[in-house]
Amino acid sequence: MIASRMDRAGRDRDPARTEADYDIRVSTWRAAPDRYYARIKVKCRSDRRMLFPCAETGAPGPFPTAADALQAGYELVRQIVAADIARTGK
């Protein structure tokens, strides 16, 4: 399914331009002792596209600590957002 870039009135939505234009959630979950994974959700507010998770990707990890998993999760979010902003050309 391709997300529409139009609002309900049929006007083009503004593309996302900053990290503030995204709903971002990063948390961790423990799979076993010393095995932590990052749980990430990234959604563009302007056109409601879910950027992560998607079918082609898995959860980042495993990491030895929850702090390492969070750090890796936030780094991945920054990369996802930067790539999406670059893709929209703004």
NORFEN-V320802 format. One line per field, one symbol per residue. ss: DSSP state (2 for helix, 1 for strand, 0 for the rest). A space follows every 10 residues. Layout:
ss = ???
This chain:
ss = 0000010000 0100000022 2111111111 1100111111 1111000001 1100000000 1110022222 2222222222 2222222200
